[in-house]
Amino acid sequence: ETFIRAREDEACVSIPIRDNQVQSSVRRKSFDVVLRGANPLIRVGGQTSATVTITDDDVVTVGVAEPGYSVEEGAGSVTVCVTKTGEASFGITGRLTSVESAGDLATASLDYTLNDVNSSFIFPAGGASRSDCMEIPILDDSLVEGTEVFQVQVSLDENQPVVIDRTSTTITIADNDVALVGFQESEYSIGEEDGSLRVCVDLEGRIERDITVDLATRPMDAEAGMDYVALSTQLVFQPSETSVCADVSIISDEVVEDMESFQLLLNTTHSQVTVSAGQAVVRVVDDDSIAVRLEQSVYSVTEDVNFIQLCLSVLGDFSVDVPVTVSTEEVTAEGDEDYLDLSRTLLFSPTGQQSGCVDIEIRDDDILEDSETFDVLLSSPNPAVRYITNQSARIYITDNDRVTLGLRQSEYIVGEETGAVEVCVDLQGRLGRVVPIMLESSDPGGVAIARSNTDYEELSTAFEFQPSRTATSHSHCFNVSIRDDDILEDTESFTISLSTSIEAADISVATTQVDIVDNDAVSVSLEPEIGISEGAGFVTVCARLTGAAERDVSLDLTTLPGTAQEGPDYSTPPDLGFQFGPSEDISCANVSLVDDTTLEHDEGFSLSMTSSDPAVVLGQTTTALVIILDDDTVQAVFELEEFAADEDDTTVSVCVTLQGTFDRSATVTLTTVDGDTARAVQDYSPLTMDVTFAPAENPRHCVSVSLTNDIYPEETENFWVELSTIDSGVVIPSAMVPVVITDADIVCPDSSTDSPRGDYTWEQVPPFTETLFPCTLGPLIEGGVARRTCGMGG
């Protein structure tokens, strides 16, 4: 009974239905519900009854226990259970059958095995819920297949009122095989100008179906859209493919950039694909360049400049900082010795510094060196840097140091007998290079020349002072051979000249003179006595040199007065001496003689020879006697051309005068000589008398000749007085003078005969008169006496 409450439209009645929990073979039962009113006021109309059908909700269900099973391909089998739920009054039988479904199908007999043996199940009548499980074998292979599935469906035998609540289940076979994919390269390099880069991905393993991998780019310092075209794509490997490639576009610009990079990423959602090399770097090498310009390729500096500045600049568009390293490299100059090693990087910025300079220290030392060089190199890690002029500059360092070079002495004095002279060269200064020197001998010219290869061995030698950076003093000596001879020579000289090709060498003593002092000697002797006429004007005195001489030999000559006196008789010239020239063995000197008109004795003076030359040995005769032979004369003349006397006078005086100046006695001899008629004894007394004229006495001397005064009348008779002398200084112009005797006696002459008057005969004329007066023999006359007719007619 139920009520419909006021203001309500309906009312419900619950009829309990009893559940027995057992499925029967009849599924539906029914009963009727009739509606009747309990109050007459209620009118029942319309549907007054209803049939209630009770469907048996006790259902025995049979079905697969799980909607799906997953199994690894390598597991060997999968267990599939069929579950019966509820109690049935009848037995239930059936089996599992495979059903191919769409999608990734597993293939029977390839991937699994299902047959009557392993697929039937039985549930007996009654009993509670239970399960029946079966093992379905899973076949393992090496093929990458992906996850494969197959369905197992529950099938009941006929006429079994059993509800199959899960008729099938899906078995998923998880493939345990794996394929490897990866980039062929871990790093790619591509020039900006190349346009595109082909990137390939390799697959390792067997696949049964297409495999898809994702390829994408990811920026690093390269920018997508600026340096490359971004890429996001899928690469599909078909079962027959092991490599798939894709192209990545590279964008070229005109801006100098660093080498820029972006990444390639490889990814896949495929569970059976392992990405072995899923990242690669693509480096884009800029093909644009930036020019670096070095102001000069060659620099020259002197060592004392301290610093040299090198400047460089960059030209062109660039978007990155450009580092340029300036470094030094040794050539012949040594780093940190001649210059300070340098490695400095200049950073050029697109918005900042685009030029720069570096200072390189040049080190000044006191070492003589060659011009040295080192290089300055430019380098940059940016491959876009190119060099307009050169990538390097050469620096030439001109050395400013000097050394002093010289012969140790400006003159050497050496004895000829020593055999050699040592000549040394000294160098002051530190050396970093070889200093060549040349020594050469030469004959300097002039008189006292030493001759090469005669007096000394010619010298022409080269030598090198070797580098020494520590020593400040260097020396080297040479021996020059001196030749010893036996020739008297002057101290002879030759020169040795020092030269070098090094301009930086100051030569303090460039030439030295070697004086060879001779050790030889000569002997000089004088003539012991010289006679010379006073009228010669001079006397020549000669000396003889014994020995060989090739130089002048001088000796002093001194006059020593004797009977001859300086001034009146001779005059000593200044610098009187002997001068022997080379190879001369006779030398003479002249002493002037004073020529007067005075008759003198022969006079003498001496010459004494001396020498201050130690090489001159005076011989045995060092003094010569000069005898001046007087050549002056006086004339002895008769005072009269004829002397006359009367026989009665008994004497006749014959006078002789000495004409001229004389300073010594002069003697003449007066001798009577018969004339034509006067005879000695008969007419006069014969006379021979020396008359001596003494200096400062009367130059007139008279001699008396006695006359014979007889009684015989005679003609005027004559005899001669002869004047003679043995004194060479007395000249007799007229040697004879007649003496006429006038007879005072008277006799008559017989004119008819030619015989002499008187009773006497002529005596023979003395023989010596024949030399004075040529006579001829006349005719014979009486008494056998011949008349001689003589030259004076007497």
Order of alpha helices (4+ residues) and beta strands (2+ residues): beta-beta-beta-beta-beta-beta-beta-beta-beta-beta-beta-beta-beta-beta-beta-beta-beta-beta-beta-beta-beta-beta-beta-beta-beta-beta-beta-beta-beta-beta-beta-beta-beta-beta-beta-beta-beta-beta-beta-beta-beta-beta-beta-beta-beta-beta-beta-beta-beta-beta-beta-beta-beta-beta-beta-beta-beta-beta-beta-beta-beta-beta-beta-beta-beta-alpha-beta-beta
